Amino acid sequence: MPHQEHIINSQPIFSGRVVNLRVDTIQTATGQTYQREIIEHPGAVALVPLDEDGNVILVQQYRAGAGQDLLEIPAGGLEPGETREACARRELQEEVGLRPEELIELGDFYVAASYTTERITIYLARGLRPSALEGDQDEEIAAQRVPFRRALDMALVNEIRDSKTIIGLVWAARHLDRTGSLPGTP
């Protein structure tokens, strides 16, 4: 049976460029009260860009939270008033200089529902054409083309450690297998 929590007080703690932090006092159905620390995030998109040769375009960049470079699918946060699809098109142009002719929504997920509102929508991007936009000044990104099956294997054996990338590659493989267009399939 699902449990209901009701917010009885919400206290803003921090307001930043990317996230806000609040502390909610909640009351459960049994009348107990607890505090929940919530990171508010506007949401994000991530893309599995697949070229005509069966390669996925991944980006390598330093991630302060991990303290290291990570290999990831292109992704980025929603701007105020921006649709998820518009964000996906913009981010692909900013991060790898490509515009997709086709975007297929594969699904979405909460990053860590216990403490953040961030929800990421994953898209498969196809029909990639050159079209660059200036990216974020605080990002140093190196794009790499990796055969799709190799990238999927890297995700499955923990060589790729970014959650949105693992989810995106697995969901893309499922979609491509169902449609009979999985790269490398005889």
Accessible surface in RSA format (square Angstrom, percent):
REM  Atomic radii and reference values for relative SASA: ProtOr
REM  Chains: A
REM  Algorithm: Lee & Richards
REM  Probe-radius: 1.40
REM  Slices: 20
REM RES _ NUM      All-atoms   Total-Side   Main-Chain    Non-polar    All polar
REM                ABS   REL    ABS   REL    ABS   REL    ABS   REL    ABS   REL
RES MET A   1   214.51 111.1 149.17  98.7  65.34 155.6 121.43 103.2  93.08 123.3
RES PRO A   2   114.20  83.2  91.57  83.5  22.64  82.3 102.76  84.8  11.45  71.1
RES HIS A   3   165.55  90.5 140.23  97.5  25.32  64.8  95.79  98.7  69.76  81.2
RES GLN A   4   104.60  58.5 103.01  75.3   1.59   3.8  35.49  75.5  69.11  52.4
RES GLU A   5    76.46  43.9  51.93  39.3  24.53  58.4  20.22  39.1  56.25  45.9
RES HIS A   6   110.16  60.2 106.50  74.0   3.66   9.4  71.35  73.5  38.81  45.2
RES ILE A   7    99.41  56.6  69.07  51.5  30.34  73.1  69.07  49.7  30.34  82.3
RES ILE A   8    94.19  53.6  58.74  43.8  35.45  85.4  65.10  46.9  29.09  78.9
RES ASN A   9    82.65  57.0  76.41  73.8   6.24  15.0  20.81  50.1  61.84  59.8
RES SER A  10    52.36  44.2  31.44  42.0  20.91  48.2  25.94  55.2  26.41  37.0
RES GLN A  11    95.72  53.5  95.72  70.0   0.00   0.0  25.49  54.2  70.24  53.3
RES PRO A  12   103.73  75.6  92.00  83.9  11.72  42.6  92.52  76.4  11.21  69.6
RES ILE A  13    97.27  55.3  64.26  47.9  33.01  79.6  68.83  49.6  28.44  77.2
RES PHE A  14   116.11  58.1 106.39  65.9   9.72  25.3 113.34  68.7   2.77   7.9
RES SER A  15    94.99  80.3  67.41  90.0  27.58  63.5  40.37  86.0  54.63  76.5
RES GLY A  16    30.39  37.5   0.00   N/A  30.39  37.5  13.42  36.8  16.97  38.0
RES ARG A  17   202.74  85.1 156.01  79.5  46.73 111.3  89.34 122.1 113.40  68.7
RES VAL A  18    76.88  50.6  66.11  59.9  10.77  25.9  71.30  62.0   5.58  15.1
RES VAL A  19    47.83  31.5  45.18  40.9   2.65   6.4  47.40  41.2   0.43   1.2
RES ASN A  20    53.25  36.7  53.11  51.3   0.14   0.3   6.24  15.0  47.01  45.4
RES LEU A  21    55.28  30.8  53.98  38.6   1.30   3.3  54.00  37.9   1.28   3.4
RES ARG A  22    48.75  20.5  48.75  24.9   0.00   0.0  13.16  18.0  35.59  21.6
RES VAL A  23    28.56  18.8  27.56  25.0   1.00   2.4  27.56  24.0   1.00   2.7
RES ASP A  24     2.92   2.0   2.92   2.9   0.00   0.0   0.03   0.1   2.90   2.9
RES THR A  25    30.50  21.7  30.50  30.9   0.00   0.0  21.06  28.3   9.44  14.3
RES ILE A  26     5.63   3.2   5.63   4.2   0.00   0.0   5.63   4.1   0.00   0.0
RES GLN A  27    67.98  38.0  67.98  49.7   0.00   0.0   4.03   8.6  63.94  48.5
RES THR A  28    29.34  20.9  24.61  24.9   4.73  11.3  24.30  32.6   5.04   7.6
RES ALA A  29    83.54  76.8  42.92  66.2  40.62  92.4  51.77  72.9  31.77  84.2
RES THR A  30   118.12  84.0  81.41  82.5  36.71  87.5  85.37 114.7  32.75  49.5
RES GLY A  31    38.79  47.8   0.00   N/A  38.79  47.8  22.53  61.8  16.26  36.4
RES GLN A  32    98.88  55.3  97.06  70.9   1.82   4.3  17.49  37.2  81.39  61.7
RES THR A  33    74.22  52.8  53.70  54.4  20.52  48.9  21.42  28.8  52.80  79.8
RES TYR A  34   101.54  47.4  93.16  53.0   8.39  21.8  75.08  56.4  26.47  32.6
RES GLN A  35   126.69  70.8 101.89  74.5  24.80  59.0  28.23  60.1  98.47  74.7
RES ARG A  36    84.19  35.3  81.31  41.5   2.87   6.8  26.77  36.6  57.42  34.8
RES GLU A  37   120.62  69.2 112.58  85.2   8.04  19.1  26.10  50.5  94.52  77.2
RES ILE A  38    23.34  13.3  23.34  17.4   0.00   0.0  23.34  16.8   0.00   0.0
RES ILE A  39    57.37  32.6  57.37  42.7   0.00   0.0  57.37  41.3   0.00   0.0
RES GLU A  40    55.35  31.8  53.67  40.6   1.68   4.0  18.34  35.5  37.01  30.2
RES HIS A  41    29.70  16.2  17.64  12.3  12.06  30.8   6.88   7.1  22.82  26.6
RES PRO A  42    84.44  61.5  54.21  49.4  30.23 109.9  68.38  56.5  16.06  99.8
RES GLY A  43     1.86   2.3   0.00   N/A   1.86   2.3   1.86   5.1   0.00   0.0
RES ALA A  44     7.33   6.7   7.33  11.3   0.00   0.0   7.33  10.3   0.00   0.0
RES VAL A  45     0.00   0.0   0.00   0.0   0.00   0.0   0.00   0.0   0.00   0.0
RES ALA A  46     0.00   0.0   0.00   0.0   0.00   0.0   0.00   0.0   0.00   0.0
RES LEU A  47     0.00   0.0   0.00   0.0   0.00   0.0   0.00   0.0   0.00   0.0
RES VAL A  48     0.00   0.0   0.00   0.0   0.00   0.0   0.00   0.0   0.00   0.0
RES PRO A  49     0.00   0.0   0.00   0.0   0.00   0.0   0.00   0.0   0.00   0.0
RES LEU A  50     5.05   2.8   1.58   1.1   3.47   8.7   1.58   1.1   3.47   9.3
RES ASP A  51    17.59  12.3  10.45  10.4   7.13  16.9   9.59  22.6   8.00   8.0
RES GLU A  52   131.20  75.3  92.17  69.7  39.03  92.9  69.76 134.9  61.44  50.2
RES ASP A  53   125.33  87.8  91.53  91.1  33.80  79.9  24.05  56.6 101.27 101.0
RES GLY A  54    13.28  16.4   0.00   N/A  13.28  16.4   9.47  26.0   3.81   8.5
RES ASN A  55    29.43  20.3  29.43  28.4   0.00   0.0   0.20   0.5  29.24  28.3
RES VAL A  56     0.00   0.0   0.00   0.0   0.00   0.0   0.00   0.0   0.00   0.0
RES ILE A  57     4.06   2.3   4.06   3.0   0.00   0.0   4.06   2.9   0.00   0.0
RES LEU A  58     0.00   0.0   0.00   0.0   0.00   0.0   0.00   0.0   0.00   0.0
RES VAL A  59     0.23   0.2   0.23   0.2   0.00   0.0   0.23   0.2   0.00   0.0
RES GLN A  60    61.88  34.6  59.12  43.2   2.76   6.6   8.12  17.3  53.75  40.8
RES GLN A  61     8.99   5.0   5.98   4.4   3.01   7.2   4.25   9.1   4.74   3.6
RES TYR A  62   132.63  61.9 113.74  64.7  18.89  49.2  86.52  65.0  46.11  56.8
RES ARG A  63    75.78  31.8  75.04  38.3   0.74   1.8  22.35  30.5  53.43  32.4
RES ALA A  64    88.45  81.3  63.33  97.7  25.12  57.1  63.88  90.0  24.57  65.1
RES GLY A  65    88.20 108.8   0.00   N/A  88.20 108.8  46.77 128.3  41.43  92.8
RES ALA A  66    48.84  44.9  17.66  27.3  31.18  70.9  28.37  40.0  20.46  54.2
RES GLY A  67    46.70  57.6   0.00   N/A  46.70  57.6  19.68  54.0  27.02  60.5
RES GLN A  68    77.06  43.1  72.50  53.0   4.56  10.8  24.80  52.8  52.25  39.6
RES ASP A  69    75.07  52.6  56.99  56.7  18.08  42.8  14.46  34.0  60.61  60.4
RES LEU A  70    27.68  15.4  24.87  17.8   2.82   7.1  27.68  19.4   0.00   0.0
RES LEU A  71    30.78  17.1  23.84  17.1   6.94  17.5  23.84  16.7   6.94  18.7
RES GLU A  72     1.08   0.6   1.08   0.8   0.00   0.0   0.00   0.0   1.08   0.9
RES ILE A  73     0.42   0.2   0.00   0.0   0.42   1.0   0.00   0.0   0.42   1.1
RES PRO A  74     0.00   0.0   0.00   0.0   0.00   0.0   0.00   0.0   0.00   0.0
RES ALA A  75    12.80  11.8   6.58  10.2   6.21  14.1   6.63   9.3   6.17  16.3
RES GLY A  76    16.49  20.3   0.00   N/A  16.49  20.3  16.49  45.2   0.00   0.0
RES GLY A  77    30.27  37.3   0.00   N/A  30.27  37.3  15.01  41.2  15.26  34.2
RES LEU A  78    26.44  14.7  16.95  12.1   9.49  23.9  16.95  11.9   9.49  25.5
RES GLU A  79    92.95  53.4  89.38  67.6   3.57   8.5  27.81  53.8  65.14  53.2
RES PRO A  80   134.17  97.8 100.08  91.2  34.09 123.9 113.02  93.3  21.15 131.5
RES GLY A  81    89.63 110.5   0.00   N/A  89.63 110.5  46.01 126.3  43.62  97.7
RES GLU A  82    40.62  23.3  18.98  14.4  21.64  51.5  18.13  35.1  22.49  18.4
RES THR A  83    88.43  62.9  80.01  81.1   8.42  20.1  82.10 110.3   6.33   9.6
RES ARG A  84    46.97  19.7  42.87  21.9   4.10   9.8  28.50  39.0  18.47  11.2
RES GLU A  85    83.82  48.1  82.21  62.2   1.61   3.8  18.99  36.7  64.83  52.9
RES ALA A  86    46.37  42.6  37.70  58.2   8.67  19.7  42.59  60.0   3.77  10.0
RES CYS A  87     0.00   0.0   0.00   0.0   0.00   0.0   0.00   0.0   0.00   0.0
RES ALA A  88     0.00   0.0   0.00   0.0   0.00   0.0   0.00   0.0   0.00   0.0
RES ARG A  89    73.63  30.9  73.63  37.5   0.00   0.0  36.20  49.5  37.43  22.7
RES ARG A  90    42.85  18.0  41.42  21.1   1.43   3.4  37.07  50.7   5.77   3.5
RES GLU A  91     7.23   4.2   7.23   5.5   0.00   0.0   0.00   0.0   7.23   5.9
RES LEU A  92     0.00   0.0   0.00   0.0   0.00   0.0   0.00   0.0   0.00   0.0
RES GLN A  93    24.69  13.8  24.11  17.6   0.57   1.4   0.00   0.0  24.69  18.7
RES GLU A  94    35.49  20.4  18.44  13.9  17.06  40.6   0.54   1.0  34.95  28.5
RES GLU A  95    15.33   8.8   3.23   2.4  12.10  28.8   2.51   4.9  12.82  10.5
RES VAL A  96    25.91  17.1   0.89   0.8  25.02  60.3   7.61   6.6  18.30  49.6
RES GLY A  97    19.61  24.2   0.00   N/A  19.61  24.2  11.21  30.8   8.40  18.8
RES LEU A  98    18.86  10.5  18.86  13.5   0.00   0.0  18.86  13.2   0.00   0.0
RES ARG A  99    95.40  40.1  95.40  48.6   0.00   0.0  32.64  44.6  62.77  38.0
RES PRO A 100     0.72   0.5   0.00   0.0   0.72   2.6   0.00   0.0   0.72   4.5
RES GLU A 101   101.01  58.0  70.52  53.3  30.49  72.6  27.40  53.0  73.61  60.1
RES GLU A 102    82.04  47.1  78.73  59.6   3.31   7.9  30.80  59.6  51.24  41.8
RES LEU A 103    28.62  15.9   1.63   1.2  26.99  67.9   1.63   1.1  26.99  72.6
RES ILE A 104    41.48  23.6  38.16  28.4   3.32   8.0  41.48  29.9   0.00   0.0
RES GLU A 105   108.10  62.1  80.71  61.1  27.40  65.2  22.52  43.6  85.58  69.9
RES LEU A 106    19.82  11.0   3.26   2.3  16.56  41.6   6.87   4.8  12.95  34.9
RES GLY A 107    21.63  26.7   0.00   N/A  21.63  26.7  21.41  58.7   0.22   0.5
RES ASP A 108    58.93  41.3  40.29  40.1  18.65  44.1   1.54   3.6  57.40  57.2
RES PHE A 109    30.98  15.5  24.98  15.5   6.01  15.6  30.98  18.8   0.00   0.0
RES TYR A 110   126.90  59.2 108.83  61.9  18.07  47.0  69.94  52.6  56.96  70.2
RES VAL A 111    62.19  40.9  36.46  33.0  25.74  62.0  36.74  31.9  25.46  69.0
RES ALA A 112    23.88  22.0  14.44  22.3   9.44  21.5  23.88  33.6   0.00   0.0
RES ALA A 113    78.14  71.8  48.39  74.7  29.75  67.7  49.45  69.6  28.69  76.0
RES SER A 114    91.10  77.0  63.13  84.2  27.97  64.4  58.11 123.7  32.99  46.2
RES TYR A 115   109.52  51.1 109.52  62.3   0.00   0.0  71.17  53.5  38.35  47.3
RES THR A 116    13.29   9.5   7.79   7.9   5.50  13.1   6.50   8.7   6.79  10.3
RES THR A 117    57.66  41.0  45.04  45.7  12.62  30.1  46.76  62.8  10.90  16.5
RES GLU A 118    31.45  18.1  31.45  23.8   0.00   0.0   0.00   0.0  31.45  25.7
RES ARG A 119    72.85  30.6  72.75  37.1   0.10   0.2  11.52  15.7  61.34  37.2
RES ILE A 120    11.05   6.3  11.05   8.2   0.00   0.0  11.05   8.0   0.00   0.0
RES THR A 121     1.37   1.0   1.37   1.4   0.00   0.0   0.76   1.0   0.61   0.9
RES ILE A 122     0.00   0.0   0.00   0.0   0.00   0.0   0.00   0.0   0.00   0.0
RES TYR A 123    10.88   5.1  10.88   6.2   0.00   0.0   5.17   3.9   5.71   7.0
RES LEU A 124     0.00   0.0   0.00   0.0   0.00   0.0   0.00   0.0   0.00   0.0
RES ALA A 125     0.00   0.0   0.00   0.0   0.00   0.0   0.00   0.0   0.00   0.0
RES ARG A 126    65.16  27.4  65.16  33.2   0.00   0.0  11.22  15.3  53.94  32.7
RES GLY A 127    19.34  23.9   0.00   N/A  19.34  23.9  12.31  33.8   7.03  15.8
RES LEU A 128    15.16   8.4   5.09   3.6  10.07  25.3   5.09   3.6  10.07  27.1
RES ARG A 129    86.59  36.4  86.59  44.1   0.00   0.0  30.39  41.5  56.20  34.1
RES PRO A 130   114.36  83.3  96.84  88.3  17.52  63.7  97.15  80.2  17.21 106.9
RES SER A 131    35.32  29.8  22.90  30.6  12.43  28.6  16.09  34.3  19.23  26.9
RES ALA A 132    81.55  75.0  51.45  79.4  30.11  68.5  51.52  72.6  30.03  79.6
RES LEU A 133    82.95  46.2  71.81  51.4  11.13  28.0  76.73  53.9   6.22  16.7
RES GLU A 134   144.77  83.1 114.83  86.9  29.94  71.3  58.78 113.7  85.99  70.2
RES GLY A 135    29.84  36.8   0.00   N/A  29.84  36.8  12.94  35.5  16.90  37.9
RES ASP A 136    72.75  51.0  59.79  59.5  12.96  30.6  12.34  29.0  60.41  60.2
RES GLN A 137   169.90  95.0 130.93  95.7  38.97  92.8  52.76 112.3 117.14  88.8
RES ASP A 138   106.25  74.4  66.94  66.6  39.32  93.0  50.46 118.8  55.79  55.6
RES GLU A 139    52.95  30.4  33.01  25.0  19.94  47.5  13.53  26.2  39.42  32.2
RES GLU A 140   159.48  91.6 142.32 107.7  17.16  40.9  61.22 118.4  98.26  80.2
RES ILE A 141    49.94  28.4  13.73  10.2  36.21  87.3  14.88  10.7  35.06  95.2
RES ALA A 142    56.47  51.9  50.50  77.9   5.97  13.6  55.85  78.6   0.63   1.7
RES ALA A 143    58.46  53.7  27.04  41.7  31.42  71.5  27.16  38.2  31.30  82.9
RES GLN A 144    66.37  37.1  59.56  43.5   6.81  16.2  28.60  60.9  37.77  28.6
RES ARG A 145   135.48  56.9 105.93  54.0  29.55  70.4  44.30  60.5  91.18  55.3
RES VAL A 146    15.95  10.5  15.48  14.0   0.47   1.1  15.95  13.9   0.00   0.0
RES PRO A 147    76.98  56.1  76.63  69.9   0.35   1.3  76.98  63.6   0.00   0.0
RES PHE A 148     0.77   0.4   0.00   0.0   0.77   2.0   0.00   0.0   0.77   2.2
RES ARG A 149    99.44  41.8  98.25  50.1   1.20   2.8  47.15  64.4  52.29  31.7
RES ARG A 150   111.33  46.7 107.10  54.6   4.23  10.1  45.52  62.2  65.81  39.9
RES ALA A 151     0.00   0.0   0.00   0.0   0.00   0.0   0.00   0.0   0.00   0.0
RES LEU A 152    22.56  12.6  22.56  16.1   0.00   0.0  22.56  15.8   0.00   0.0
RES ASP A 153    75.89  53.2  75.23  74.9   0.66   1.6  14.96  35.2  60.93  60.8
RES MET A 154    24.87  12.9  24.87  16.5   0.00   0.0  22.05  18.7   2.82   3.7
RES ALA A 155     5.77   5.3   0.00   0.0   5.77  13.1   0.00   0.0   5.77  15.3
RES LEU A 156   113.33  63.1  80.48  57.6  32.85  82.6  83.27  58.5  30.05  80.9
RES VAL A 157    96.69  63.6  71.78  65.0  24.91  60.0  79.25  68.9  17.44  47.3
RES ASN A 158    97.73  67.4  87.47  84.5  10.26  24.7  27.50  66.2  70.23  67.9
RES GLU A 159    96.27  55.3  66.16  50.0  30.11  71.7  38.15  73.8  58.12  47.5
RES ILE A 160     1.20   0.7   0.03   0.0   1.17   2.8   1.20   0.9   0.00   0.0
RES ARG A 161   145.94  61.3 118.31  60.3  27.64  65.8  31.18  42.6 114.77  69.6
RES ASP A 162    19.90  13.9  16.75  16.7   3.16   7.5   3.13   7.4  16.77  16.7
RES SER A 163    64.14  54.2  57.75  77.1   6.39  14.7  40.58  86.4  23.56  33.0
RES LYS A 164    20.15   9.8  20.15  12.4   0.00   0.0  10.38   9.3   9.77  10.4
RES THR A 165     0.00   0.0   0.00   0.0   0.00   0.0   0.00   0.0   0.00   0.0
RES ILE A 166    51.03  29.0  51.03  38.0   0.00   0.0  51.03  36.7   0.00   0.0
RES ILE A 167    46.93  26.7  44.27  33.0   2.66   6.4  46.93  33.8   0.00   0.0
RES GLY A 168     0.00   0.0   0.00   N/A   0.00   0.0   0.00   0.0   0.00   0.0
RES LEU A 169     0.00   0.0   0.00   0.0   0.00   0.0   0.00   0.0   0.00   0.0
RES VAL A 170    58.82  38.7  57.65  52.2   1.17   2.8  57.92  50.3   0.90   2.5
RES TRP A 171    52.28  21.0  52.28  25.3   0.00   0.0  31.66  16.9  20.63  33.5
RES ALA A 172     0.00   0.0   0.00   0.0   0.00   0.0   0.00   0.0   0.00   0.0
RES ALA A 173    12.74  11.7  11.94  18.4   0.80   1.8  12.29  17.3   0.45   1.2
RES ARG A 174    99.90  41.9  91.01  46.4   8.89  21.2  42.66  58.3  57.24  34.7
RES HIS A 175    42.10  23.0  40.60  28.2   1.50   3.8  22.20  22.9  19.91  23.2
RES LEU A 176     0.00   0.0   0.00   0.0   0.00   0.0   0.00   0.0   0.00   0.0
RES ASP A 177    92.87  65.1  79.13  78.8  13.74  32.5   9.66  22.7  83.21  83.0
RES ARG A 178   182.40  76.6 142.96  72.9  39.44  93.9  58.33  79.7 124.07  75.2
RES THR A 179    80.54  57.3  45.88  46.5  34.66  82.6  54.19  72.8  26.35  39.8
RES GLY A 180    66.03  81.4   0.00   N/A  66.03  81.4  33.85  92.9  32.18  72.1
RES SER A 181    40.61  34.3  26.30  35.1  14.31  33.0  33.93  72.3   6.68   9.4
RES LEU A 182    21.92  12.2  16.69  11.9   5.22  13.1  16.69  11.7   5.22  14.1
RES PRO A 183    24.42  17.8  13.27  12.1  11.16  40.6  24.42  20.2   0.00   0.0
RES GLY A 184    69.22  85.4   0.00   N/A  69.22  85.4  34.79  95.5  34.43  77.1
RES THR A 185    71.53  50.9  46.59  47.2  24.94  59.4  46.50  62.5  25.02  37.8
RES PRO A 186   169.97 123.9 100.88  92.0  69.10 251.2 141.42 116.8  28.56 177.5
END  Absolute sums over single chains surface
CHAIN  1 A    10624.7       8128.7       2496.0       5540.1       5084.6
END  Absolute sums over all chains
TOTAL         10624.7       8128.7       2496.0       5540.1       5084.6
